[in-house]
Amino acid sequence: MKQKFILDLKVVSVKRLNAKNVLIKLTHDAELPDMMPGQFVEVRVDGSASTYLRRPISINFVDKERNELWLLVAEIGDGTRTIAAVKPKDTLNCVLPLGNGFTYPASSSDNLLLIGGGVGVAPLLYFGMLCKERGIAVTFLLGARTASDLLELNEFKKYGEVFVTTEDGSMGEKGFVTNHSILHERHFNQISTCGPKPMMVSVAKYAQAANIRCEASLENLMACGLGACLCCVEKTTEGNLCVCTEGPVFDVNQLLW
């Protein structure tokens, strides 16, 4: 079992990206532990009378030069709203790193497509950066309901080409990510995806039909992050598996979708 840490991380900055998403940058006095793209942290919620369990948040980015961990927090309930309300110099108690990450392409000549929807784009940023460092060509395909829901576009553009879909057509191509013209115009050797389950199911079906290797990062409710509470069990070809310990990243051929 990989080593896990429970750390009080200091809030460096808090930036509201839109009405429901906040980017929190955290640091620590000591060097942050190694983290893989696709892993997540469990954040303790302090100050919410209705929240007893930690909240799982994807690792959005790791800035090694600044010793910073970035968390992209979507305000969904009392727990995430409480986390998003932190201020610089506050602390967040985090268990990290948890779960298994994305798989790098077999060859640096492989074309990698990273498909994200909504706040599910979060883990793709760090993965894209590390792939670019390895000389792998990265293409991002990011979807949202409307232009204001698209997140971190300028950050993604640092690490690869960015294509966009919005359901209302306010930016990029109108429709869902699986309808984007890039899927018919280019060949990709591998796809990694994260976002709403219906989107990932569609991406998985596209990849399987095109015989493209595909991984999906699942967003099941992960209350403990350690495989104890069984909240996040997913049916797979290998039986029922805890997403928090066996995932959250799975080869789509393992999933009984």
C-alpha positions as CSV (number, residue, x, y, z in Angstrom):
1,M,0.0,0.0,0.0
2,K,1.3,3.4,-1.0
3,Q,2.2,5.8,1.9
4,K,-0.5,8.3,2.8
5,F,-0.2,11.5,4.7
6,I,-2.5,13.5,6.9
7,L,-1.3,17.1,6.6
8,D,-2.5,20.5,7.7
9,L,-2.0,22.5,4.4
10,K,-1.9,26.3,4.4
11,V,-4.2,28.2,2.1
12,V,-2.1,30.3,-0.3
13,S,-4.9,31.8,-2.3
14,V,-8.6,31.3,-3.1
15,K,-9.9,32.3,-6.5
16,R,-13.6,32.2,-7.5
17,L,-13.7,31.0,-11.1
18,N,-17.5,31.3,-11.6
19,A,-20.7,31.1,-9.6
20,K,-20.1,27.6,-8.3
21,N,-16.4,26.8,-8.6
22,V,-13.4,27.9,-6.5
23,L,-9.7,27.3,-7.1
24,I,-7.8,26.8,-3.8
25,K,-4.0,26.7,-3.8
26,L,-2.4,25.1,-0.8
27,T,1.2,24.7,0.5
28,H,3.1,23.0,3.4
29,D,6.2,23.9,5.4
30,A,7.8,20.6,4.2
31,E,8.0,19.4,0.7
32,L,4.6,18.0,-0.5
33,P,4.6,14.2,-1.1
34,D,4.7,12.9,-4.6
35,M,1.2,12.8,-6.3
36,M,0.1,11.1,-9.5
37,P,-2.3,12.7,-11.9
38,G,-5.8,11.2,-11.3
39,Q,-5.3,10.8,-7.5
40,F,-7.4,12.7,-5.0
41,V,-7.3,14.0,-1.5
42,E,-9.9,13.7,1.3
43,V,-10.5,17.1,2.9
44,R,-11.7,17.5,6.5
45,V,-14.7,19.9,6.8
46,D,-14.3,22.1,9.8
47,G,-17.2,24.4,10.9
48,S,-20.1,22.7,9.2
49,A,-22.6,21.2,11.7
50,S,-24.2,19.0,9.0
51,T,-21.0,17.5,7.6
52,Y,-19.3,14.6,9.4
53,L,-17.2,13.0,6.7
54,R,-14.3,14.3,4.6
55,R,-14.9,15.4,1.0
56,P,-12.9,13.8,-1.9
57,I,-11.4,16.4,-4.2
58,S,-9.4,15.7,-7.3
59,I,-5.8,16.8,-7.5
60,N,-6.1,19.6,-10.0
61,F,-2.4,20.5,-10.3
62,V,0.9,20.3,-8.4
63,D,3.3,23.2,-8.8
64,K,6.6,21.7,-7.5
65,E,8.5,25.0,-7.8
66,R,6.1,26.7,-5.5
67,N,5.4,23.6,-3.5
68,E,1.7,24.1,-4.1
69,L,-1.3,21.7,-4.5
70,W,-4.3,23.1,-6.4
71,L,-7.8,21.9,-5.6
72,L,-10.8,22.8,-7.8
73,V,-13.8,22.8,-5.6
74,A,-17.4,22.7,-6.9
75,E,-19.9,24.0,-4.3
76,I,-22.5,21.3,-4.3
77,G,-23.5,21.0,-0.6
78,D,-22.7,22.3,2.9
79,G,-19.4,20.4,3.0
80,T,-18.0,21.8,-0.3
81,R,-19.4,25.2,0.4
82,T,-17.6,25.3,3.7
83,I,-14.3,24.2,2.1
84,A,-14.7,26.8,-0.6
85,A,-15.2,29.6,2.0
86,V,-11.6,29.3,3.3
87,K,-9.4,32.3,3.3
88,P,-5.7,32.8,2.7
89,K,-3.6,31.6,5.8
90,D,-6.4,29.2,6.9
91,T,-5.5,25.5,7.0
92,L,-7.2,22.5,5.4
93,N,-6.6,19.1,6.9
94,C,-6.0,16.7,4.0
95,V,-5.4,12.9,3.6
96,L,-3.3,12.4,0.5
97,P,-2.5,11.1,-2.0
98,L,-5.3,8.6,-2.4
99,G,-6.3,6.2,-5.2
100,N,-4.6,5.2,-8.4
101,G,-3.9,7.6,-11.2
102,F,-3.9,7.8,-15.0
103,T,-1.7,5.6,-17.2
104,Y,0.8,7.4,-19.4
105,P,0.7,6.4,-23.1
106,A,3.0,3.6,-24.1
107,S,5.0,5.7,-26.5
108,S,5.8,9.4,-26.6
109,S,4.7,9.3,-30.2
110,D,1.1,8.4,-29.2
111,N,-1.6,11.1,-29.5
112,L,-3.4,11.5,-26.3
113,L,-6.9,13.0,-26.0
114,L,-8.1,14.2,-22.6
115,I,-11.9,14.7,-22.4
116,G,-13.4,16.5,-19.5
117,G,-16.9,17.8,-18.6
118,G,-17.8,20.4,-15.9
119,V,-15.6,20.2,-12.8
120,G,-14.4,16.8,-14.1
121,V,-11.8,18.7,-16.1
122,A,-9.9,19.1,-12.8
123,P,-7.5,16.0,-12.9
124,L,-6.8,16.4,-16.6
125,L,-4.7,19.6,-16.1
126,Y,-1.9,18.0,-14.0
127,F,-2.0,14.9,-16.3
128,G,-1.6,17.1,-19.4
129,M,1.3,19.0,-17.9
130,L,3.2,15.8,-17.0
131,C,2.5,14.3,-20.4
132,K,3.9,17.4,-22.1
133,E,7.0,17.1,-20.0
134,R,7.4,13.6,-21.4
135,G,7.1,14.9,-25.0
136,I,3.6,13.4,-25.5
137,A,1.3,15.4,-27.7
138,V,-1.8,16.3,-25.7
139,T,-5.2,17.4,-27.0
140,F,-7.9,18.6,-24.6
141,L,-11.6,18.4,-25.4
142,L,-13.6,20.2,-22.7
143,G,-17.4,20.4,-22.4
144,A,-19.8,22.4,-20.3
145,R,-23.4,23.6,-20.4
146,T,-22.4,27.2,-21.2
147,A,-19.3,29.3,-21.7
148,S,-19.2,30.5,-18.1
149,D,-19.0,26.9,-16.9
150,L,-15.8,26.2,-18.7
151,L,-12.9,26.1,-16.2
152,E,-9.1,27.0,-16.4
153,L,-9.0,27.3,-20.2
154,N,-5.9,29.4,-20.1
155,E,-4.1,26.9,-18.0
156,F,-5.0,24.0,-20.3
157,K,-3.7,26.0,-23.3
158,K,-0.2,25.9,-21.8
159,Y,0.0,22.1,-22.2
160,G,-1.8,21.3,-25.5
161,E,-4.5,22.2,-28.0
162,V,-7.9,22.9,-26.5
163,F,-11.2,22.2,-28.1
164,V,-14.5,23.2,-26.5
165,T,-18.2,22.2,-26.7
166,T,-21.1,23.9,-24.9
167,E,-24.6,22.7,-24.8
168,D,-26.0,26.1,-25.7
169,G,-23.4,26.9,-28.3
170,S,-22.0,30.0,-26.4
171,M,-18.4,28.8,-27.0
172,G,-16.8,26.3,-29.3
173,E,-19.0,23.7,-31.0
174,K,-22.6,23.3,-29.9
175,G,-23.5,20.0,-28.3
176,F,-21.8,17.3,-26.3
177,V,-18.1,16.4,-26.3
178,T,-18.8,13.1,-28.2
179,N,-20.3,15.1,-31.1
180,H,-17.2,17.3,-31.6
181,S,-15.7,17.2,-35.1
182,I,-12.2,16.5,-33.7
183,L,-13.2,12.9,-33.0
184,H,-13.8,12.4,-36.7
185,E,-10.9,14.4,-38.1
186,R,-8.0,13.1,-36.0
187,H,-6.7,9.7,-34.9
188,F,-5.9,9.3,-31.2
189,N,-4.1,6.3,-29.6
190,Q,-5.4,6.9,-26.1
191,I,-8.3,8.7,-24.3
192,S,-8.6,9.7,-20.7
193,T,-11.8,11.1,-19.4
194,C,-13.4,12.6,-16.3
195,G,-16.8,14.2,-15.8
196,P,-20.5,13.3,-15.5
197,K,-21.2,9.6,-15.8
198,P,-23.4,9.9,-18.9
199,M,-20.6,11.8,-20.7
200,M,-18.0,9.2,-19.7
201,V,-20.3,6.3,-20.8
202,S,-20.6,8.0,-24.2
203,V,-16.9,8.6,-24.5
204,A,-16.2,4.9,-23.5
205,K,-18.6,3.7,-26.2
206,Y,-16.9,5.9,-28.8
207,A,-13.5,4.6,-27.8
208,Q,-14.5,1.0,-27.8
209,A,-16.1,1.3,-31.2
210,A,-12.9,3.0,-32.5
211,N,-10.7,0.5,-30.7
212,I,-8.9,3.2,-28.8
213,R,-7.6,2.5,-25.3
214,C,-9.6,4.5,-22.8
215,E,-9.5,5.3,-19.1
216,A,-12.2,6.9,-17.0
217,S,-11.8,8.6,-13.7
218,L,-15.0,7.9,-11.7
219,E,-16.7,10.3,-9.4
220,N,-18.6,7.9,-7.1
221,L,-19.3,9.1,-3.6
222,M,-16.0,8.4,-1.7
223,A,-16.7,9.1,1.9
224,C,-13.6,7.6,3.6
225,G,-11.1,7.3,0.7
226,L,-9.7,4.1,2.3
227,G,-12.0,1.4,1.2
228,A,-13.7,1.0,4.6
229,C,-17.2,2.5,4.1
230,L,-18.1,0.8,0.8
231,C,-20.0,4.0,-0.4
232,C,-18.2,4.1,-3.7
233,V,-18.4,0.4,-4.9
234,E,-18.6,0.0,-8.7
235,K,-19.6,-3.1,-10.6
236,T,-16.7,-4.3,-12.7
237,T,-15.6,-7.4,-14.7
238,E,-13.6,-8.3,-11.6
239,G,-16.6,-8.0,-9.2
240,N,-17.6,-5.1,-7.0
241,L,-14.6,-2.8,-6.4
242,C,-14.1,0.3,-4.2
243,V,-13.5,3.3,-6.5
244,C,-11.4,5.0,-3.8
245,T,-8.8,2.2,-3.6
246,E,-9.0,0.4,-6.9
247,G,-9.7,3.6,-8.9
248,P,-10.7,6.2,-9.3
249,V,-9.2,5.6,-12.7
250,F,-10.3,2.5,-14.5
251,D,-9.8,1.0,-18.0
252,V,-13.3,1.4,-19.5
253,N,-13.3,-2.3,-20.5
254,Q,-13.3,-3.2,-16.8
255,L,-16.6,-1.2,-16.2
256,L,-20.0,-2.8,-16.7
257,W,-21.5,0.2,-18.4
